[in-house]
Amino acid sequence: MSVGQSEPEDNGPPPGILQIEPCALTADMRKALSETASLGRNVAPLVKIFVLLALLCTAGIAAFFILGQMMDAGGWIPASDAWWTLSLSLAGGLGLATIGLWSPVQAMRDEARRAAEHLSRGEAERVRLELPERHLVIDNDGQLVFFISVPGERAIYFEINSSAKDPRWAAYERGDLFRRCWSWLRVPGSRALWHFETSGEALPKLNLVKPGDADDYAWEDALGLAPWPKDGDTIDVGIRKLEKIGAKIARGSEEA
């Protein structure tokens, strides 16, 4: 760098980039993680017992059916078709119920294990996001969907629901959501957030689209994203394309 030339000032990441810093778990985060870990430890064994009993009942019904078939074939005990159909239906129903329960139980165990690991490490993340001028908001009844522009023709997808006790919805009702900076705490790898706050100057409600009741799935059809993004995901669709889709949906709603 030549003499007299000033060093460029570092103003941090550009708008639309998440700034993440490590921090310690707060008391309410520890309490929530402890409850999750405890629930997994207490409920999972009970469901395991139920699954085991269901397997034993299924095996017993199947064995009874096979034995009955053998006895009927030997002429010892005549059996009606209705009885065998009932036996097979019971065995099949218990078997399907057991298979259906296994996945939720496994998910509960995994969530409890992750909560215990986070508690032992005591680590959290402080996230800060500066909203860019170009963003798109879909206003549905009881739900807001944000598409925030990210460098490289991408966007961050945020889904804010009134029914999920989302602190962002509370900020929206207070009139504080549309501000320059968002910040919150989260557990690494989790989508749940704590201590959501907004700061900075108020932003205009740019591109607030109201697709209407008849067009609830218009965005899914127009974007063609599979699977549909979850809260906080980054999608490979630029804000310009999103704005064009939003304008088209809005025109369709007005015509309807």
SULZICOR-V751438 format. One line per field, one symbol per residue. ss: DSSP state (2 for helix, 1 for strand, 0 for the rest). burial: # if it has 24 or more other ideal C-beta (glycine too) atoms within 12 Angstrom, else .. Layout:
ss: ???
burial: ???
This chain:
ss: 0000000000000000001111110022222222222222222222222222222222222222222222222000000022222222222222222222222222222222222222222011111111000011111100111111110001111111122200222222220000111111110000001111111111000001100022200222222000000000011000222222222222222220
burial: ..............##.#......#...##.##..##..#...#..#...#..#...#..#...#..#...............#..#...#..#...#..#...#..##.##..#..##...##########.#######..########...#######.....####.##....###.########.#.#######....#...#.###...#..##...#.....#.#####.###.###.##..##......
